Amino acid sequence: MRRILLPAIWAVVGACGPNGATHEKSDPIGSSDLSHRATRAPHIAWKDNAFGTEALPVVARAGEIAIVAVRQIDGERGFPNLRIEVRDRGDKTIQTLSILNSYEYEKLAPGGIAGPELQKRIDAANTELTRLHDLHDLVAMKPLEIQAPTDNTFPHLAIGDGLDVDWSSDHVHVFRHNSDRQVVTVEGKAWLAPVRPNCDNPAFLRSAFHAPELTVVVVQIAYRGSDSCGVPSDQFHVVAW
């Protein structure tokens, strides 16, 4: 297996919380010696008052990292926000590119148009995605087919590429398709919404992503809400074997 080159975490101007976001960037380790690949790197864009992230998630061709686009639910305002996370095979976040938090939206995208600072951040993120592609040979992950529940439950099963990916209350199970041959089980209790009085946010499988022949899937866990309970933001997790 190839040697994994993990970029160091870097900081770009910004502050956390309502007064601004923390913007991180990697130290371009060895980037001066890298040549660009013939295949196109994943990229993001600003369009129609939102982030276009159709190219994500992606995974390294050797399966050592996956990259996901993460958004936070912004309550009634619903302002756009985005950060990109690089995860290793153990689902650990090893690099974060913070593009925009919802508190900055009105300042950096007035009237829904990306201003110079936001565009600068988008361009910097795309430059970093290109560098990561040059390092890791990133390939697209396609969504597997979510199966409609046959009873009064939430979606939990995705099928495709010869795999069955099943979210079972608080675990992810990956099987060879139509068999009892289990490939891997990963505990997801830490992914559940916090328990609050008179509030229940059951988790379900919104999406699962895979690249053919690779031993990595990315699952997108979502949550149900109610009139008295807000809905937590979706979570992405890497499941590898």
QUICOR-V911643 format. One record per helix or strand of 2 or more residues. SS is the DSSP state (H for helix, E for strand). FROM is the first residue (numbers start at 1). TO is the last residue. If there is no record, write none. Layout:
SS,FROM,TO
SS,FROM,TO
//
This chain:
E,11,12
H,17,19
E,23,24
H,31,33
E,45,47
E,50,52
E,58,60
E,65,70
E,82,88
E,93,100
H,105,108
H,110,112
H,116,136
E,138,140
E,142,143
E,145,146
E,157,160
E,163,168
E,171,176
E,182,187
H,189,191
E,203,210
E,216,223
E,235,240
//
